[in-house]
Amino acid sequence: MQNDLGKKPSLSGIASKNISLKMMNIETGSPNRKNDSLHIFFMSLFYVLVFSIALYLFSVQAFSYVKIAEFNSHVTLTKIVAAEPFGFTVPHPGFHLMILALSKISGMDVTYSGIIVLSIFVVIIAFMIISTLISLLTEYYSKEQIPWMGAGLLLIFSIYFPPISKYYYLG
């Protein structure tokens, strides 16, 4: 085997090329499309599971008889903003406007729209956590282990989950 200049490549040159490709996370062999498709499928299921759990937890917050979060206060603010969008100012209107927009587009009540918007935010946060972990930990852990670490980190953040913390996040 010779290169374009007619010289045989040295073994040290091949080894350094492979090491530099691995450092840049470039696959040197042919990609295993079946494993990649399977990984994408399982990650999609993982994010659906995260969305479902978040949807359930935010539903509990929204429809609880005891005030366990400020969610209902934000829904009330959204209703005030909806009645007079430019007459009432909210310090952080983006969340309220997203709830209102989803409510107007879908025809749902603002409470359900708020639950969905918050659940989507949890999925985005989970994606960001997992992406960060993948960029930092791929040489230590497999790509199948990292999402579960991300789920663990997501649970110890400010979401009420009774088996982990008896305290409510009043955020």
C-alpha positions in Angstrom: 0.0 0.0 0.0 1.5 3.3 -1.1 0.3 6.9 -0.7 0.1 9.5 -3.5 3.8 10.3 -3.2 4.9 6.7 -3.7 6.0 6.2 -0.2 4.8 3.5 2.1 3.0 4.9 5.2 4.8 4.2 8.5 3.0 2.4 11.3 3.5 5.4 13.6 1.7 7.6 11.1 -1.2 5.2 10.9 -1.4 4.9 14.7 -1.3 8.7 15.2 -4.0 9.2 12.5 -6.2 6.7 14.3 -5.6 8.3 17.7 -6.3 11.8 16.4 -9.5 10.5 14.7 -10.7 8.9 18.0 -9.9 12.1 19.9 -12.1 14.0 17.4 -14.9 11.3 17.9 -14.8 10.4 14.2 -15.6 6.7 13.5 -12.8 5.1 11.5 -14.8 2.1 10.4 -18.1 1.8 8.6 -21.0 3.1 10.7 -23.3 0.5 12.3 -26.6 1.9 11.1 -28.7 -0.7 12.9 -27.2 0.3 16.3 -27.6 4.0 15.5 -31.3 3.5 14.5 -31.9 1.5 17.6 -30.2 4.2 19.8 -32.4 6.9 18.1 -35.5 4.7 18.8 -34.7 4.2 22.4 -33.8 7.9 22.9 -37.1 8.8 21.4 -38.9 6.5 23.8 -36.8 7.9 26.7 -37.9 11.5 25.8 -41.5 10.4 25.5 -41.2 8.8 29.0 -39.7 12.1 30.4 -42.5 14.0 28.8 -45.1 11.7 30.3 -43.7 11.8 33.8 -43.5 15.6 33.6 -47.0 15.8 32.3 -48.3 13.7 35.2 -46.3 15.7 37.9 -47.4 19.0 36.5 -51.0 17.8 36.3 -50.8 16.9 40.0 -49.5 20.4 40.7 -52.2 22.0 38.7 -55.2 20.1 40.0 -54.1 19.7 43.6 -56.4 21.0 46.4 -53.3 22.0 48.4 -51.1 24.7 46.9 -47.9 22.9 46.1 -46.5 25.2 43.4 -47.0 28.6 41.9 -48.4 27.0 38.7 -52.0 28.1 39.4 -50.8 31.7 40.1 -49.2 31.7 36.7 -52.3 30.4 35.0 -54.3 33.2 36.6 -51.7 35.7 35.3 -52.1 34.2 31.9 -55.9 34.7 32.0 -55.3 38.3 33.0 -52.8 38.8 30.1 -55.3 37.1 27.7 -58.0 39.5 28.6 -55.9 42.6 28.1 -52.5 41.7 26.5 -51.0 45.1 26.5 -52.7 46.5 29.6 -51.1 44.3 32.2 -47.4 43.8 32.5 -45.8 40.6 33.7 -42.1 40.6 34.7 -41.4 37.5 32.6 -44.2 37.3 29.9 -42.6 34.7 27.7 -43.9 31.7 29.6 -47.4 33.2 29.8 -47.4 34.2 26.1 -46.4 30.6 25.2 -49.3 29.2 27.3 -51.6 31.7 25.7 -50.4 30.9 22.2 -50.8 27.2 22.6 -54.2 27.7 24.1 -55.4 29.9 21.2 -53.9 27.5 18.6 -55.2 24.3 20.1 -58.4 25.5 21.8 -57.4 24.0 25.1 -57.8 25.6 28.5 -54.8 27.6 29.6 -54.2 25.2 32.5 -53.7 22.3 30.1 -51.6 24.4 27.8 -49.4 25.4 30.8 -49.0 21.7 31.7 -47.9 20.9 28.2 -45.5 23.9 27.9 -43.9 23.0 31.2 -43.5 19.3 30.1 -41.9 20.4 26.8 -39.5 22.5 28.9 -38.6 19.5 31.0 -37.8 17.5 27.8 -35.6 20.4 26.5 -33.8 20.5 29.9 -33.3 16.7 29.8 -31.9 17.0 26.2 -29.5 19.7 27.3 -28.4 17.7 30.4 -27.9 14.5 28.3 -26.1 16.4 25.5 -23.7 17.9 28.1 -23.1 14.6 29.7 -22.4 12.9 26.3 -19.9 15.6 25.5 -18.1 15.2 28.8 -18.4 11.5 29.6 -18.5 9.4 26.4 -15.0 8.0 27.1 -16.1 6.8 30.5 -19.7 5.6 30.0 -21.6 4.1 27.1 -24.3 6.0 25.3 -26.9 3.7 26.8 -25.8 4.7 30.4 -25.7 8.4 30.0 -29.4 9.1 29.5 -30.1 7.4 32.8 -27.6 9.6 34.6 -29.3 12.5 33.0 -32.7 11.3 34.3 -31.2 11.0 37.7 -29.9 14.6 37.5 -33.2 15.8 36.3 -35.0 14.2 39.2 -32.8 15.9 41.8 -33.5 19.3 40.3 -36.5 21.3 41.3 -39.3 18.8 40.5 -41.4 17.4 43.3 -40.9 13.7 43.6 -42.0 12.2 47.0 -39.6 9.2 47.1 -36.6 11.6 46.9 -37.7 14.7 48.7 -40.7 15.3 51.1 -40.5 19.1 50.3 -42.4 20.9 47.6 -40.6 23.2 45.3 -42.4 26.6 45.6 -40.2 28.2 43.1 
